[in-house]
Amino acid sequence: MRVVLQRVSSASVRVEGETVGEIGRGFLVLVGIERGDSLAQVKAAADKLAGLRVFEDEAGKMNLDLATVGGAFLVVSQFTLAGSVDRGRRPSFDRAAPPAEAEPLVDALVSDLRARGFRVETGRFRAHMEVALTNDGPVTLIADF
């Protein structure tokens, strides 16, 4: 499971011209589920995301978490995060979990974050999405679980 986390001042996702998810201050989380990923990895990711301290305190240090600043999550499934460009000129997506495996794990991540009291918006699984964001900092982190 690979996650790309971006600290944003705003982010949104559109499908066929309709905004399906939108947040102000918070985290845009792009999620790539790989073959063999499990609920244990989803739980580890939720624990990490919920507690990350990457918002600045009054001294300018990254010391505050999302709950402290009243932020939200925008979670977007992105199977291309499991892609490889090691060989040839076209990416291989052999490591990406099939949709029937990936979708329940993305849903579980969203549910876990919501159960912790966060507002969580989402994209639409298996849809062509347009994601817009204003990266705050910029702050972008990549994590594998």
C-alpha positions in Angstrom: 0.0 0.0 0.0 1.5 3.3 -1.1 0.2 6.6 0.1 1.1 10.1 -1.3 0.0 12.7 1.3 -0.1 16.4 0.4 -0.8 19.1 2.9 -3.3 21.4 1.3 -5.1 24.6 1.8 -7.8 23.3 -0.5 -8.4 20.3 -2.7 -11.2 18.9 -4.8 -12.0 16.0 -7.2 -14.4 16.1 -10.1 -16.0 13.3 -12.1 -17.6 14.1 -15.4 -17.8 17.8 -14.5 -19.3 17.2 -11.1 -17.5 18.0 -7.8 -17.7 14.7 -5.8 -15.3 15.7 -3.0 -13.9 18.9 -1.7 -12.0 20.1 1.4 -10.4 23.2 2.7 -7.3 22.9 5.0 -6.2 19.3 5.4 -4.7 16.3 3.6 -5.1 15.1 0.1 -4.4 11.4 0.3 -3.7 9.5 -2.9 -4.0 5.7 -2.2 -2.5 2.9 -4.2 -3.5 -0.6 -3.1 -1.1 -3.4 -4.2 -1.7 -7.1 -4.5 -1.6 -8.8 -1.1 -2.4 -5.7 0.9 -4.5 -6.2 4.0 -6.7 -4.6 6.6 -3.6 -4.5 8.9 -1.9 -2.2 6.5 -5.0 0.0 6.2 -5.1 0.3 10.0 -1.4 1.2 10.1 -2.0 3.9 7.4 -5.0 5.3 9.3 -3.0 5.5 12.5 -0.1 7.3 10.8 -2.4 9.7 8.9 -4.4 10.6 11.9 -1.4 11.4 14.0 1.0 13.1 11.6 2.2 16.4 12.9 2.9 18.4 9.7 1.0 21.6 10.4 3.0 24.5 11.8 2.6 25.8 15.4 3.0 29.4 16.5 6.8 28.9 16.4 6.7 27.8 12.7 7.6 24.1 13.5 5.7 21.2 12.1 4.2 20.2 15.4 0.4 20.1 15.0 -1.8 17.2 13.7 -4.9 17.4 11.5 -7.3 17.2 14.4 -5.6 20.1 16.2 -6.0 22.4 13.2 -9.5 21.2 12.4 -8.7 19.9 9.0 -10.2 17.2 6.7 -9.1 14.4 4.4 -9.7 14.0 0.7 -9.0 10.4 -0.1 -8.5 9.4 -3.7 -7.8 5.9 -5.0 -5.0 5.9 -7.5 -3.9 2.5 -8.8 -1.1 4.1 -10.8 0.9 4.5 -7.5 1.5 0.7 -7.8 3.0 1.2 -11.3 6.5 0.5 -12.3 8.6 2.2 -15.0 11.6 -0.1 -14.4 11.4 -1.7 -17.9 10.4 -0.3 -21.2 8.6 2.9 -21.9 5.1 2.0 -20.8 4.4 1.5 -17.1 3.5 -1.9 -15.7 0.7 -2.1 -13.2 1.2 -5.8 -12.3 1.6 -4.9 -8.6 -1.8 -3.1 -8.5 -4.5 -5.0 -6.7 -7.5 -5.8 -8.9 -10.5 -3.5 -8.2 -12.4 -6.2 -6.3 -9.6 -6.3 -3.8 -8.6 -2.6 -3.8 -12.0 -1.0 -3.4 -12.9 -2.6 0.0 -9.5 -1.6 1.4 -9.8 2.0 0.3 -13.3 2.0 1.8 -11.9 0.6 5.0 -9.4 3.4 5.2 -12.1 6.0 4.7 -14.3 4.3 7.4 -11.4 4.1 9.9 -10.6 7.8 9.5 -14.3 8.8 9.8 -14.6 6.6 13.0 -11.8 8.7 14.5 -13.9 11.8 14.0 -12.4 13.2 10.9 -14.4 14.7 8.0 -13.4 12.6 5.0 -14.3 13.4 1.4 -13.5 10.9 -1.4 -13.1 10.5 -5.1 -15.1 7.9 -7.0 -13.5 4.5 -7.4 -12.7 3.4 -11.0 -13.8 6.8 -12.4 -11.7 9.2 -14.5 -11.1 11.9 -11.9 -9.8 15.5 -12.1 -8.0 16.3 -8.9 -7.2 20.0 -8.1 -5.2 21.1 -5.1 -3.4 24.0 -3.6 -0.4 22.4 -1.9 0.4 24.2 1.3 4.2 24.6 1.8 4.6 22.6 -0.4 4.4 19.6 1.8 4.3 16.2 0.1 5.1 12.9 1.8 5.2 9.3 0.4 4.7 6.3 2.7 4.6 2.6 2.1 2.6 0.3 4.5 
